[in-house]
């Protein structure tokens, strides 16, 4: 009985502390790098019970452990924030189509290899979104929203999205600059990490997978920091 009382007291105390420390997260517009958004969703596909937080122009992955609830309260997270991903999932699907990759990499011979790796990451992003769908299966609105994201990515993978190069070049200047941060070299670094995850995924290599996920998150956060400079300079916050 004393143990239960003590546990309840500790839980309540943690709740009070996290409430006092809670980040001021008003319903501001969320800006982030489109490909980083897809990559973070793809990394969620390798985890059980992950949740995501939209914070300071980046997506934070919250693993399913004792810290998750505390982190969500601290960052003021809500499942309703997921609607803010639509523009970035759409932009990523348009900006990383085979047609546009060939246009961007016209002076290189590896556009097909780039596309093959991108298709794998986008496919994993679908699985990551489905992981989130399972978590929110009691919420019809969120499940419908996430299903829409899966359909957008499926159309990308099946090359059903119709958008011209001219449309993209006349598109938002900020989106163009955010896309340019993911240079071929930067994409190749991420492709290498995902290829390692692909090799390990069918084996019981949980520790190695966790390490590679952490490395992937660190590198994507580096890209997000570069993106933040463009966002802060060009967009209303």
N, C-alpha and C positions, 0 to 999 in steps of 0.2 A: 504494500500500500504506500509506504514511504517512497519507494522507488518510483511508482507511478506519479505520485505527487511531485517528486523532484523532476521527473521527465517533463511533466506538464509545465512546471515552472520555467525550466530551461527553454522549452519551445516558445512559451509566451514571451520570455525575455528577449529571445532572438528576434521574434516578430516585432517587438517594440523598438529594438535597436535598429532593425532594418527599415522600419517605418520612419524613424527619425533621420536616418541617413539617406532615405530614398531620393534618387535623382529627380530633378525637376524635368519631367518629360511630357511637356504639353504636346498637343496634337499638331506638331509642326510638319511641314513637308519633308519627306525623307529623300535624300539624294545619295546615290552610291554608284560605283562602277558596274556597268551591266554584266560583264563577264565574271567579275568577282562575285556577283550575286549568284550566278549559275554554279560557280565552283563551290561556294559555301553550301548550296543546296545539294550538290553532288556529294560532298563530304558527309552530309547527314545520312546518306544511304548506307554508309559503313557503320553506323552507330545504332544502338537500340534506345528508343525513347528520347531522341534529341529534341530540343526546342531551340528556337532562334530568337535573338534580340536585335532590334534595329537601333543602333546607337552610334552617333557621331559619324555618319556617312559610311558606316561599315555594318556588316552582319556578324554578330557574335554567335557562335555555336555553343549551346549550353548542354553538356553531357548529362545523361540521366544518373545523377548521383545525389548525395545529401546536400550539395551546394546549389542544386538547380533552383529549388523554391526560393532560397535566400537571394540568389542572383536575380531572379525575375522580380521579386519585390523591390530589391535595391534599384534596379534599372527601370522600374515602373512599366514592365512589359505587359502586353495584352495580346491575345490572339487576334484582336481586331486590327492590329498593326499589319497583319499579313496582306491586306489589300494594297499596301504601299509598294509591293513588289511588282505589280503588274507592268508598269512602264519599263522596268529594267529587264524583266524576262522577255518582254516584247522586243525591246531594243537589242538585246543580245541575240535573239533569234534572227532579227533582220540583219544585224551587222556582222554576223558570223556565218552567213549563208555561203554556199560554195561559190556562187557568182561573185559575191563581194570579196571573199578570200582570194579568189583568182585576180580580182582587180587590185586589191591591196598588195598582193605578193607577185605581181606580174613580172618582176625582175628576178624571181626565184623559181626553182624547179620543184619545190616540195609542197605546193598547195594541196595536192591530193593527200599527202601524209598529214598535213595540218588538219585537213577536214576530217580524216579518219579519227584522229585523236579528239577533235572537238565533238564528233558524234558520240564517242564513248562517254565524254564528260557530261554532255547534255542528256544522254540516256541514264546516267547515274543520277542526274538532277531530278529526273522523273521519279526515280525510286526514292530519292530523298523526300520529295514532296508527298509521295504516298505514305512514307513513314509519318509525316506530319498529319496526313489525313486520318491515319489510324488513331493518333493521339486525340484528335478532335472529332471522333466519329459521332459524338453526341450533339454536335453543333451543325445543323443542316446548312446554315449560311456559309460557314468556314469550309465545310466539305465541298460545297458547290464551287466556292471560290478556288480552292486548290485543284479541283477537277478541271476547271477552266485553264489553269496554268499547265496542267499535264497535257491538255489538248493543244495548247499553243506550242509546246515543246515537241509534241508528236508531229504536228504539221511541219515544224522545222526539220526534224529528223527525216521525214518522208518527202522533204523538198516541195511542200505544198504552199509555202508562203510566197506570195507574188509581190515583189517590190523591186523597183528598178535602181540601178546605180545612181541615176540622176536624183531620184527621190532621196536617197541616203546622203548624197553630197550636198543637197539643199536643206537637209535636216538640221536639227539643233546643233549649233557650233560646239556647245559644251559636250554633247554626246560624242561628237567626232573626236574631240580632244581626249575624252575619257577612254574611248576605244583605242586611240593611238598609243596609250601607255602600255597596253599589252602588245609589245613588240614581238617579233618572231622569236627572239632570244628568250624573252620572258615567258612566252607561251611554251617554248620547248622545256624550260625548267619545270613548269607545272605538268607538262605531258610526262616527263620522266618520273615525277612523283606518283602520278596516277597509274603509270605502267607498273610501278612497284606495288601499288595497292592491288592492281589486277592480278599480279602473280601470287600475292599472299592471301587474297580474299577467300579462296577455296580451302585454305589450310587453317589450322588452329594456331595462328600466329597473332594473337590478340595484342600482345605487347608491341610487336613490330608495327602492326597496323596503326595502333594508337600513336606511336612515334612519328610515322609518316603523315598521319592526319595533322598532328601538331606542327610538323614542318610545313605542310601545305597551308595551314592557317596562318602561320607566321609570314610566309612569303606573300600570301594574298593580302594580309594586313599591311605589308610594305607597299604593295600596289595601291591599296586604299589610302594610305598616307599621301602618296603622290597625287591621287585623285582629289583628295581633300583640298589641296592647294588650288586646283582648277575650280572646284565647287565654290569655295569661299570667295574667290576673286570674281566669279561670274554670276552667281545665283543669289536670290534673296533668301536669307536664313531666318 
